[in-house]
Amino acid sequence: MALLKVERSLRRASPPRSPRHDARTPADLPLELLEACRAASLLIGGPQVRRLGVTSALREEGRTMVALGMAQVQQAEFGRRVALLDMDFENPSLARAHGLEPWPGLAELSRGEAGLDEVMQPVSEGVHLVAAGRMPEMPSRVVADIVTSGLVVELSQRVDVVVADLPPLLGGGIGQLAARAFDDLILVVRAGVTPAARVREATSDLHVAPSVLLNGAYSSLPSWLRRLLGQ
């Protein structure tokens, strides 16, 4: 796995615990986060990235902020048209954070109840949000439909790059399934907080090796992360 570090000040700016304020608009994103997202984008191919999923082992690791940052960097640095997907069906936050409609979104799109033009809401120049949609009783079924139907591929044909805020990898299996729809993955890890065993467990069955983005940097890598990365 490749490693990137987010500066120490990002840890102070990480999303608070309240689910009603767990995402930020692009204008509010810390400079340190955007710099880390730019480095991450370059590491995984820059303007060649087509389908990028941002995930984490657990909740409250800064995953949603990184997804926002990656979307902004792809547009601002590379001039690309971006579709930002909220695939965290159990705790969607992106539509609320931007003051946009929570539906129709991915859930309706996967069921054939809405078309692409109906679900793509402009966030900023070159960036459109596809919200999670109306909360389904079985999120796993919606995720399975999205993965097996090739919906993400279809979306990527309408824009230059798709960036998704995915569910966490541990807990319920939805995160592992959702990750399969993406060619590239960023794994957000809270340095010194997330147990090494949980990171190993979360990444053991991924179809691609993720690039690791540390939320909270230290002068040297934690020993558990050095071992995980084979350093």
C-alpha positions as CSV (number, residue, x, y, z in Angstrom):
1,M,0.0,0.0,0.0
2,A,1.2,3.5,-0.8
3,L,1.3,6.0,2.1
4,L,0.4,9.7,2.3
5,K,0.2,11.9,5.4
6,V,-2.2,14.6,6.3
7,E,-0.7,17.4,8.4
8,R,-1.3,17.6,12.2
9,S,-3.8,20.5,11.9
10,L,-6.2,18.3,9.9
11,R,-6.7,16.1,12.9
12,R,-8.1,19.1,14.8
13,A,-10.3,19.8,11.8
14,S,-11.7,16.3,11.5
15,P,-15.4,15.9,11.3
16,P,-17.1,16.2,14.7
17,R,-19.1,13.4,16.1
18,S,-22.5,14.8,15.5
19,P,-23.9,13.2,12.4
20,R,-25.6,16.4,11.5
21,H,-22.3,18.2,10.8
22,D,-20.0,15.4,9.5
23,A,-19.2,17.0,6.2
24,R,-17.9,20.3,5.0
25,T,-18.4,22.3,1.8
26,P,-15.3,22.6,-0.4
27,A,-14.7,26.2,0.6
28,D,-14.3,25.1,4.3
29,L,-11.7,22.4,3.6
30,P,-8.4,22.9,5.4
31,L,-5.4,23.7,3.1
32,E,-3.5,20.8,4.6
33,L,-6.3,18.4,3.5
34,L,-6.3,19.8,0.0
35,E,-2.5,19.4,-0.3
36,A,-2.7,15.8,0.9
37,C,-5.5,15.1,-1.6
38,R,-3.4,16.6,-4.4
39,A,-0.5,14.4,-3.5
40,A,-2.8,11.4,-3.3
41,S,-4.3,12.2,-6.7
42,L,-0.9,12.4,-8.3
43,L,0.2,9.1,-6.6
44,I,-2.8,7.2,-8.1
45,G,-2.6,8.8,-11.6
46,G,-3.8,12.4,-11.4
47,P,-5.9,13.2,-14.5
48,Q,-6.0,9.5,-15.5
49,V,-8.1,8.4,-12.5
50,R,-11.6,7.4,-13.6
51,R,-13.3,5.8,-10.6
52,L,-12.1,6.5,-7.1
53,G,-13.5,5.3,-3.9
54,V,-12.6,6.9,-0.5
55,T,-13.0,4.5,2.4
56,S,-11.9,3.8,5.9
57,A,-11.9,0.9,8.3
58,L,-14.2,2.6,10.8
59,R,-16.3,5.7,11.1
60,E,-15.0,9.1,12.2
61,E,-11.7,8.8,10.4
62,G,-12.2,11.8,8.1
63,R,-13.3,9.8,5.1
64,T,-16.0,12.3,4.0
65,M,-13.7,15.3,4.1
66,V,-11.1,13.4,2.0
67,A,-13.8,12.5,-0.6
68,L,-14.7,16.2,-0.8
69,G,-11.0,17.2,-1.1
70,M,-10.3,14.6,-3.8
71,A,-13.3,15.9,-5.8
72,Q,-12.2,19.5,-5.5
73,V,-8.6,18.7,-6.4
74,Q,-9.6,16.7,-9.5
75,Q,-11.6,19.7,-10.7
76,A,-9.3,22.6,-9.6
77,E,-5.9,21.0,-10.4
78,F,-6.7,19.0,-13.5
79,G,-9.8,20.8,-14.9
80,R,-11.9,17.6,-14.8
81,R,-15.7,17.2,-14.6
82,V,-16.4,15.3,-11.4
83,A,-19.3,13.3,-10.1
84,L,-19.2,13.1,-6.3
85,L,-21.2,10.1,-5.0
86,D,-22.6,9.7,-1.5
87,M,-22.6,5.9,-1.1
88,D,-22.7,5.9,2.7
89,F,-26.4,4.9,2.7
90,E,-26.5,4.3,6.5
91,N,-25.2,7.9,7.3
92,P,-25.5,10.1,4.2
93,S,-24.3,13.6,4.7
94,L,-23.1,15.3,1.5
95,A,-26.4,16.6,0.2
96,R,-27.2,18.2,3.6
97,A,-23.7,19.7,3.9
98,H,-24.2,21.4,0.5
99,G,-27.8,22.4,1.1
100,L,-29.0,20.2,-1.7
101,E,-31.9,17.8,-2.1
102,P,-31.3,14.4,-0.5
103,W,-33.2,12.6,-3.3
104,P,-33.6,11.5,-5.9
105,G,-30.1,10.0,-5.8
106,L,-28.3,6.7,-6.2
107,A,-31.1,4.6,-4.6
108,E,-33.6,5.9,-7.1
109,L,-31.2,5.6,-9.9
110,S,-30.4,2.0,-9.1
111,R,-34.1,1.2,-9.1
112,G,-34.8,2.9,-12.4
113,E,-37.0,5.6,-10.7
114,A,-34.8,8.5,-11.8
115,G,-32.4,9.2,-14.6
116,L,-28.8,10.5,-14.5
117,D,-29.9,14.1,-15.4
118,E,-32.3,14.1,-12.5
119,V,-29.8,13.0,-9.8
120,M,-26.8,15.1,-10.7
121,Q,-26.9,18.3,-8.7
122,P,-24.3,21.0,-9.2
123,V,-22.1,21.7,-6.2
124,S,-19.5,24.0,-7.7
125,E,-18.0,24.6,-11.1
126,G,-17.3,21.2,-12.7
127,V,-18.5,19.2,-9.7
128,H,-21.9,17.5,-9.4
129,L,-23.2,15.6,-6.4
130,V,-25.2,12.4,-6.7
131,A,-26.8,12.0,-3.3
132,A,-27.5,8.7,-1.6
133,G,-31.2,9.1,-2.2
134,R,-34.2,8.0,0.0
135,M,-32.9,5.7,2.7
136,P,-33.6,2.1,1.7
137,E,-34.6,-0.6,4.2
138,M,-31.8,-2.8,2.9
139,P,-28.8,-0.7,1.9
140,S,-26.9,-3.8,1.0
141,R,-29.4,-4.5,-1.8
142,V,-28.9,-1.0,-3.3
143,V,-25.2,-1.3,-3.1
144,A,-25.3,-4.7,-4.7
145,D,-27.5,-3.3,-7.5
146,I,-25.0,-0.4,-8.1
147,V,-22.0,-2.8,-8.2
148,T,-23.5,-5.4,-10.5
149,S,-25.3,-3.1,-12.8
150,G,-22.2,-1.2,-13.9
151,L,-23.9,2.1,-12.7
152,V,-20.6,3.6,-11.7
153,V,-19.1,2.9,-15.1
154,E,-22.1,4.5,-16.7
155,L,-21.6,7.6,-14.5
156,S,-18.0,7.7,-15.4
157,Q,-18.9,8.0,-19.1
158,R,-20.8,11.2,-18.3
159,V,-17.9,12.9,-16.5
160,D,-14.2,12.7,-16.4
161,V,-13.9,11.1,-12.9
162,V,-16.2,9.6,-10.3
163,V,-15.3,10.1,-6.6
164,A,-17.3,8.3,-4.0
165,D,-17.7,8.6,-0.2
166,L,-18.0,4.9,0.6
167,P,-19.3,3.2,3.8
168,P,-16.6,2.1,6.2
169,L,-15.1,-1.3,5.4
170,L,-15.9,-2.9,8.8
171,G,-19.4,-3.5,10.0
172,G,-22.1,-5.1,7.9
173,G,-20.1,-5.9,4.8
174,I,-21.6,-3.0,2.7
175,G,-18.2,-1.2,2.6
176,Q,-16.4,-4.1,1.1
177,L,-19.1,-4.6,-1.5
178,A,-19.2,-0.9,-2.4
179,A,-15.4,-0.8,-2.9
180,R,-15.6,-3.3,-5.7
181,A,-17.2,-0.7,-8.0
182,F,-14.0,1.3,-8.0
183,D,-10.6,0.9,-9.7
184,D,-8.7,3.0,-7.2
185,L,-9.2,3.3,-3.4
186,I,-8.0,5.7,-0.8
187,L,-8.0,4.3,2.7
188,V,-8.2,7.1,5.4
189,V,-6.6,6.1,8.7
190,R,-6.5,8.1,11.9
191,A,-2.9,7.8,12.8
192,G,-2.4,6.6,16.4
193,V,-6.1,6.0,16.9
194,T,-7.3,3.2,14.5
195,P,-6.0,-0.1,15.8
196,A,-3.6,-1.9,13.4
197,A,-5.7,-5.1,13.7
198,R,-8.8,-3.3,12.4
199,V,-6.9,-1.9,9.4
200,R,-5.5,-5.3,8.6
201,E,-9.0,-6.8,8.9
202,A,-10.5,-4.1,6.7
203,T,-8.0,-4.4,3.9
204,S,-7.5,-8.1,3.8
205,D,-10.3,-8.8,1.2
206,L,-10.1,-5.7,-0.9
207,H,-9.8,-6.3,-4.7
208,V,-7.1,-3.6,-5.1
209,A,-4.4,-2.4,-2.7
210,P,-5.5,1.1,-1.4
211,S,-3.3,4.1,-1.0
212,V,-3.3,5.0,2.7
213,L,-3.9,8.6,3.7
214,L,-3.0,9.3,7.3
215,N,-5.3,11.7,9.2
216,G,-3.0,13.2,11.7
217,A,0.8,13.1,11.0
218,Y,3.7,12.4,13.2
219,S,7.4,13.0,12.8
220,S,7.8,9.3,12.0
221,L,5.3,6.6,11.1
222,P,3.7,4.6,13.9
223,S,5.4,1.2,14.2
224,W,2.1,-0.6,13.5
225,L,1.7,1.2,10.2
226,R,5.3,0.6,9.2
227,R,4.7,-3.1,9.7
228,L,1.4,-3.0,7.8
229,L,3.1,-1.3,4.9
230,G,6.1,-3.7,5.0
231,Q,8.5,-0.9,5.9
